[in-house]
Each structure stands twice: as C-alpha cells, then as structure tokens.
Amino acid sequence: MLISQLALSNGQIAVLAREDGAPARIVNGATSVYDLAMEAADKSSTIEALIDAAGLGEEVDLAAAIAEGRLLPPITHPDPAHLHLTGTGLTHLGSASTRNSMHAKAETAEEAPTDSMKMFQLGIDGGKPQAGAVGTQPEWFYKGNGTQLVPPGAPLTSPFFAQDGGEEPEMAGIYIINKKGQPCRIGFAIANEFSDHVTEKFNYLWLAHSKLRPASIGPEIRLGNPPDDIRGTSRILRGDKVVFEAPFLSGEANMSHSFANLEYHHFKYDIFCVPAEVHIHMFGTATLSFGAGIKTEVGDVFELSATGFGLPLSNRLDQAAPRTVEVLAI
C-alpha cells in the first residue's frame, strides 16, 4: 500500500492511500500520517490495518495535487524540530568508485586506498551480519530537521554559499518512535538526498558541511518491507532537454549493508529513540550525475522514480539569495 498527504483548503491534512496502479483515495477520519503512525505504533498494530478499518472515501488526482502544490511530504511532524533528516553513504555496490574518485588525490590514488574505499570495504566484509549479530558501523551524517523537508514538486534551494547542488537518488526509511522509545518503521520512500559535491570533493572532512541541505521524499511512502532488488531512474531536465539519465539500484541485493544493520547503527543512540519523534534516514546511492561530469544549473529539474514506489519525485533546483551572516551580542 502507498500513502501520502494532501493539504486541505482549511489548513488541515488528509491522508491518501492506494494500491500501486490504483487511484488514491482519502482515508476516512485520518488527520495525518503522523497521527496514524503513532496510533499504530502505540497499539502494536499496522498502519495498513488502521486504514482498512477506517475505509476509503473521495478519490484524489495525485498528479494534479502535485501540480497545484497541495501534496505535502508523505510524513510531517506537528513540530518540525522533532523530525530528523539523516543518512548513510558507501552502502551500495558500486558506490565506492564515485566517492573514491572524488576523494583521491591524483598523486596518491594508486598508492593507498582512500578512507572512502576503506569504509566501503568494511561494509563488504561486515555490513550484512547474521541475525542477532552487530555488523560494521557505516558512514553517517546529519542533514537537518523537518524545516529542511521539501514537498514533492517544490524547489530544492541551495544556500547562497553552496558550490554545487546535486541530486542523490536514494531510498529513505521512514520511522516513528513509540511512547516506549521503540523505533517503528513505517515504510520506504524515494528520496532526493541533495548534496554539495564540490564542497565534499575539496576535503572529505567537509562532508558534514556538504550534507546540511534540504531534501525531498515521496510523493508516497510504500508501507511494509522493501523489495530486495529496487530499480529506478534518475533524470535531470534542463528546459525540454534531458541532460542526464541513468538507472539507480537499491535494495539489499544491491547493497553492501543490510537495512537492519544500518537501522541498528542509527537507533543505537538514545538521542534517536525519543518518544513521538520522526526519523527519515536515507540509505545511500551508487548513482550521481556529478560523477558523470554534469554541473547542475538553477532551473534544472531532478526527476527520480522507482518501480513499486508510486509517482516520480520531481524538484527544481534553486539557489538562495546572498545574505549577511551576523551574530548579535545580547
């Protein structure tokens, strides 16, 4: 089942649900995906069971809702400060080659492996532990809170100081923490993790800076467990011209880590197990237009799609106007 959120004219939220290939309909009585998820988590139920019990009402044209700017991110938090955007990289087979070329220096690239290649090899060796065992710790990064979450169809805005704004087509896990502090997975969605690859390439220690950017997910969340083999397409449109198009692969068949291992190393921290908070955790990619030598431009449109995950995710690239950074003494 696929679920999404629609902004109503009265300022409230409607929850939409559908099976893949079927029209979306409003879930009767549902006030948000967040509320549904909290109810399911605290009752040890499932969101799908709650939706089946509530029933479906009016049909909604999802594509029209996106064009009208009425489709919200498929999950939001009543207080955006309590939604966390995080991620992990070097998790996919093939991902090391792009990152290694970004971080290697020409004179040493063949003499010793980069830290990126070492991290990737750690995942190959220990990223898929047996059930009950703890695997290799992955790379991890923080992107921001719910104020950085961009709706489907809305612009991804680079800060004024950014040197690059590049797409990262990924799968994101969507989680809520129940009242007992237990992480509960809602499902998975397409994500544009969106990063500054020029800043990252200059020095790997600037990775944290390069990731403090907005991100977009959806338009829909696929409930339940993901397929082992996820196949999608990443495109960049410049006017009526396609300037980049490539397949992207995800799912554990194409990864050096298991989802369970990546989840463990995120939620092992108590700070990420605070009741009633939402987590959107992005699982990495092996496909980047930056690695293919593409330089994005303001006005470019990123379009990401994956079979079985609903409508494509589309966002235009924008850049914020320059501003003065000033700290006041009070």
Number of C-alpha atoms within 10 A of each C-alpha: 18 27 28 26 27 22 17 11 8 6 7 10 18 21 25 28 27 20 14 15 10 9 13 22 22 22 24 17 13 19 14 23 24 22 16 17 26 23 16 19 23 16 10 11 13 18 22 19 11 16 21 12 11 13 15 19 14 10 14 15 10 21 14 11 15 19 12 10 15 19 26 25 22 25 29 20 21 12 11 15 14 18 24 23 26 21 23 18 20 31 29 25 20 17 21 22 15 17 24 20 16 20 18 20 11 9 7 10 13 10 8 10 13 20 14 23 20 15 19 27 16 18 24 18 13 18 24 21 15 11 9 6 8 15 22 18 17 22 17 17 19 16 25 18 21 23 17 20 24 20 26 28 27 19 21 30 22 23 19 12 11 18 15 21 26 25 29 24 34 29 26 26 24 23 23 26 22 23 15 12 15 17 22 19 21 25 20 25 30 27 27 28 27 26 25 23 23 18 20 21 18 12 12 17 11 15 17 14 17 23 22 21 22 23 28 26 32 34 30 30 27 26 19 15 11 19 12 13 12 18 16 19 17 24 20 24 17 17 10 6 9 12 15 18 14 13 15 21 23 25 20 20 15 20 26 23 29 24 17 16 21 24 16 14 17 21 14 10 10 9 8 18 21 18 16 22 24 31 27 25 26 30 28 23 25 25 22 21 20 20 15 11 9 13 13 21 15 14 15 19 23 27 20 27 23 23 12 18 24 23 20 23 27 24 26 20 20 19 18 12 10 9 9 5 5 6 6 4 4 3
